[in-house]
Amino acid sequence: MSQTWRLSDPVTSNADVRIDRLVQGIFGSRFPHIDENVTKALSLYGYLANHMNVSAEELSKQILDQNGDPLFSAQNIRDIQKILDKHKNTSFFRRVTGKQSGGNPLDSDPSRSKFYDKLIRKLAYPITSIIPSSLDGLFWYVFLIYNLEQMENIGPFIATAMDTITLTLPVMAELASEGAEKLVSLAPIPYAGFAGEILGYALSLIFVLFAVTLNIGRKHFGSAFKVSLEAIPVFGDMLMDAAVNFETGAERFLINRNKLLKPVDKISPTLYDNLDYYIPDVKIHETPPPPLNYNVIKKDVSHFVIEETGVADVIAANPNLAVAIPNATATLAAATTAATTAATTAANKKAENAHVNAPAAANKKAANAPAAANKKAANAPAAANASAKKQKQKQDGGTRRHKEYRRRMTRRK
């Protein structure tokens, strides 16, 4: 494929030419150049879809207009790639990128474990993303079965045979394990049951390893992971059941996740991009987290409310409102800004006055301190006498009460 796409001379495929002829036959000369525009649009879509791994900055330099200038900015390319990323699982996208020839596509194969496949690819992406392209020839042989399944004519036959084999091997492993254990345990020798378990495990391990190898060769990494759990002694069956149940729960969570996020996309695409990035998922994020701008979110929400409540239709029917509403909003914003400024000024003035008056208040307090000390010293003898008198009255009262109590107790006796 060409390294550049020019609007004046777009890269076209045989399918684009057939569509061009079809459009020309439908519309004829009633709409001039419509066939050319449709062909250019399809060609541009195919070019962008086949260059999803190219950076936005580099791709913006490769897509040129009639004058040879960039047709899109880097930010425009990022936005377009986000949209194309949502098209990856559609049949049209796979047809445009040529990934639907032969066997089943990577994510639409019903025989693969989609959740674990995507999870393993996501976890391994930091490593696989740095593998040089010079090793692609080697990996073609590593995933030989997968590549044979993608062949035009014999691919479906190979895929059907591989499905039958890989789905039968775990059953054969279980049968070998249980059958060998029960047959050997019938022998009249010591430890026959234990020997049967060892022999059954060895036989089942052969089938398990064969199934894992075939699944990896088909890029069925999820199935290979689940089958490999059977090779763990004692706990294999339990771990296999746990993996299946976890997969079921995770897929239900992803379905509910998408249902919850879908309404958010209508309200605020910016908020949707952030939630879609941070809420756990099995998708690979090749770009950093999107910026979270609250002003943009508020703008999205206000636009959604205006559209849903019918205010947009009212404004469209009354052009004067299109001027009055922004003016009122601007007036309210100016009033709010003025009030905030006044409050800030008052607070600053109060702080400044407090800073200025602080030395005077401290001097006044220091000047009055000797007089207050002298007054307190003059009143000290009187306060001491009053305290002693009060204490003496308390003691005398307590003594009289004590004598009266003894007198009454003596009479009772």
Residue pairs with C-beta under 8 A, 6 or more apart in sequence:
1 11
1 47
1 50
2 11
3 62
4 62
4 63
4 64
5 11
5 43
5 44
5 47
5 62
5 63
5 64
6 64
6 65
6 66
6 68
7 40
7 64
7 65
7 66
7 71
8 65
8 66
10 39
10 40
10 43
10 44
10 47
11 43
11 46
11 47
12 20
12 39
12 43
13 43
13 46
15 42
16 39
16 42
16 43
16 46
17 39
19 38
19 39
19 42
20 35
20 36
20 38
20 39
21 35
23 34
23 35
23 38
23 39
24 35
27 34
27 35
42 96
44 63
45 96
46 96
46 97
47 63
48 59
48 63
48 80
48 81
48 84
49 84
49 87
49 93
49 96
49 97
50 96
50 97
50 98
51 59
51 62
52 81
52 84
52 85
54 62
56 74
56 75
56 77
56 78
56 81
57 74
59 77
60 70
60 72
60 73
60 74
60 76
60 77
61 70
63 70
63 71
63 72
63 77
64 70
64 71
65 71
72 80
78 287
82 273
84 93
87 93
88 107
89 107
89 108
91 100
94 100
94 105
99 105
99 106
101 150
101 152
101 155
102 149
102 150
102 151
102 152
102 155
102 156
103 109
103 149
103 150
103 151
103 155
103 156
103 158
103 159
104 110
104 111
104 149
104 159
106 117
106 219
107 114
107 117
107 118
109 159
109 220
111 159
111 163
111 166
111 167
111 220
111 223
112 218
112 219
112 220
112 222
112 223
113 220
113 222
113 223
113 225
113 226
113 247
114 222
114 251
115 222
115 247
115 250
115 251
115 254
115 282
116 221
116 222
116 223
116 225
116 226
116 243
116 247
117 219
117 220
117 221
117 222
118 222
118 282
118 283
119 222
119 282
120 221
120 222
120 225
121 128
121 221
121 284
122 282
122 283
122 284
125 284
129 286
140 147
142 217
143 216
143 217
143 218
143 219
144 217
145 158
145 162
145 214
145 217
145 218
146 217
146 218
146 219
148 154
148 155
148 158
149 155
149 156
149 158
149 159
149 162
149 218
151 158
162 214
162 218
165 214
166 211
166 214
166 215
166 218
166 220
166 223
169 207
169 208
169 210
169 211
169 214
169 227
170 207
170 208
170 211
170 227
170 230
172 207
173 203
173 204
173 205
173 206
173 207
173 208
173 211
173 230
174 204
174 230
176 200
176 203
176 204
176 206
176 207
177 200
177 201
177 203
177 204
178 200
179 200
180 196
180 199
180 200
180 203
181 193
181 196
181 197
181 199
181 200
182 196
183 196
184 192
184 193
184 195
184 196
184 199
184 200
185 192
185 193
185 196
186 192
189 195
201 233
204 230
204 231
205 231
208 227
208 228
208 230
208 231
209 231
211 224
211 227
212 224
212 227
212 228
215 221
215 223
215 224
215 227
216 224
222 247
225 243
226 240
226 243
226 244
226 247
229 236
229 239
229 240
229 243
230 236
230 237
230 240
232 239
254 281
254 282
257 279
257 281
261 272
261 275
261 276
261 279
264 271
264 272
264 275
265 272
266 304
267 300
267 301
267 304
268 296
268 297
268 300
268 301
268 304
269 300
270 290
270 292
270 293
270 296
270 297
270 300
271 297
271 300
273 290
274 289
274 290
274 292
277 285
277 289
277 290
278 289
305 311
306 312
306 315
314 321
315 321
315 322
315 325
